[in-house]
């Protein structure tokens, strides 16, 4: 599926970290701030970037509206492993896949848990 709309990214504010903490807890992973526009979701907690194993990136579109991007290849790999898991509709742009956390939070978490476990 081709991207239906280009996603905007806005800066995170301090209060947004509560959402990042919650989604990382629900997935069972760690997080780190990559820059003012992006948080990384990581398999390992470390300050060494090459050892983090980043598997997804969290962005903010507007107040209380977050989206998560991951690699299409990783999503395809877990789809092949877990045929019983329902995967949410996503927006694809090149080799990336974006998940909307506003309406399909649990489906997003379920897919990212599998990707985290695979990495």
N, C-alpha and C positions, 0 to 999 in steps of 0.2 A: 504494500500500500504506500503510495507516495504521500509526502507530507501535505496535509490539507491546509495548514496555516503555519506560517513561520512563527515560532515561539519567540517572545520577547524575554529578556532577562533583565531584572532590576537588582539593585544592591540589597544585600541582606542587612537587616538591622539587628541589634543585640537580642531583642525578644524572639527573633526567628530561630535562634539556636534551640529553643524549646521543641520546635517541630523536628529539627535535625536529631536531637537527643531521642525523641520518641520513635521516629522511624528507624534509627539505628538499633535501638533496643528491641523493637518489634522484629527486625530482620535478624538480629543476633550478630551485629557487626560493630565496627568502630567508625568514627568519622574524624575528619580534619578539615580545616578551612583552607581551601586552595588559594582563594583570592576574594575580593569583595563581592564577586558575582557567583561563586561556586563553592560548594562543600563537596568533599570526596567521601564516598562510602568505601571503607577498607576492610579487608579480611583480618589484618593484624594491626595492633596498636604499637606504633613506632614513630620516631621522628625522622627516620631515614626513608625518603620517598621511594627508593627502589625496592624496599622491603614491605611497604604497606599493602601491596596488592589491591589497588583501587579497582573496583568492579562497577561503580556507578557514580554519577555526578548529580547533585541536587541543585536546582536552580529555582529562582523565584520569579513568577510572572507578574504578580501584583499582590496586594495585601492578602495574606492567608491563601494564596494560590501558588502551590509549588508543583514542579514537575521533575521527574528523574529521567536521566538519559543513561543508557548502557549500550554496549555493542550488540548489533544484530546477531553476529556470530555466536555470542554467548547465550543469547535467548534461544536461538535455533538449537544449540547443543542441549539445553535443558528441556526443550520441547521434545526432542528425540528420546531423552531418558525417561521423562515423566508424562506418558500419554494420558494418564488419568487426571492430571492437573489442568484445570481450566485456565487459559491464558487470556488476559483482557485484550481488547482491541488497543492498538497502539499506533502512534504516528511514526512513520519511518522517514528518515532523511539520509540517504547514502548508506553508510555502514552503521548508523546510529538508530536507536529506537527510543522513543520518549513515552513515558507513562504519566498520566495525569493523576495526581494524588487526591484531588478534591472529590471526585465522584467514585473512584475505584481504588480506594486506599488498600483494602485487604487483598485485592487481586495483585496490586503492585507489590505489596510486601511478600506475598506468596511466591511470585516470580523471582524477586530479588533474593529471597532466602535460598532458592535453588541455585541461582547463579553464584551466590557467595559460597555455597557448599562445594560447587564444582570447581571454583578457583582455589 
